């Protein structure tokens, strides 16, 4: 499965758009890490626990998007986008979406 963030397929390949493929996940940290993250906000700097959480969530969302694209019979996903939002304190939703395509 190719994941391409382009508007043009190299080599001039023609493709058929099959639809939007998406993957989403809501991820949270455990209480201990969430508490330590709260303490970190007092002194500033990167909150590594949340960075790790979002990286893991993006990987899960990407895999779910790829799985959905494969179920549509796609050869690739193009124009991939990511979004995130806070669902509740300490939890974030991450969504990955793109256009599932089949090469002709």
Secondary structure in CASP SS format (residue, H / E / C, confidence):
PFRMAT SS
TARGET T0000
AUTHOR 0000-0000-0000
METHOD secondary structure of the structure
MODEL  1
X C 1.00
X E 1.00
X E 1.00
X E 1.00
X C 1.00
X C 1.00
X C 1.00
X C 1.00
X C 1.00
X H 1.00
X H 1.00
X H 1.00
X C 1.00
X C 1.00
X E 1.00
X E 1.00
X E 1.00
X E 1.00
X E 1.00
X E 1.00
X E 1.00
X E 1.00
X E 1.00
X E 1.00
X E 1.00
X E 1.00
X E 1.00
X E 1.00
X C 1.00
X C 1.00
X H 1.00
X H 1.00
X H 1.00
X H 1.00
X H 1.00
X H 1.00
X H 1.00
X H 1.00
X H 1.00
X H 1.00
X H 1.00
X H 1.00
X H 1.00
X C 1.00
X C 1.00
X C 1.00
X C 1.00
X H 1.00
X H 1.00
X H 1.00
X H 1.00
X H 1.00
X H 1.00
X H 1.00
X H 1.00
X H 1.00
X H 1.00
X H 1.00
X H 1.00
X H 1.00
X H 1.00
X H 1.00
X H 1.00
X H 1.00
X H 1.00
X H 1.00
X H 1.00
X H 1.00
X H 1.00
X H 1.00
X H 1.00
X C 1.00
X C 1.00
X C 1.00
X C 1.00
X E 1.00
X E 1.00
X E 1.00
X E 1.00
X E 1.00
X E 1.00
X E 1.00
X E 1.00
X E 1.00
X E 1.00
X E 1.00
X E 1.00
X E 1.00
X C 1.00
X C 1.00
X E 1.00
X E 1.00
X E 1.00
X E 1.00
X E 1.00
X E 1.00
X E 1.00
X E 1.00
X E 1.00
X E 1.00
X E 1.00
X E 1.00
X E 1.00
X C 1.00
END
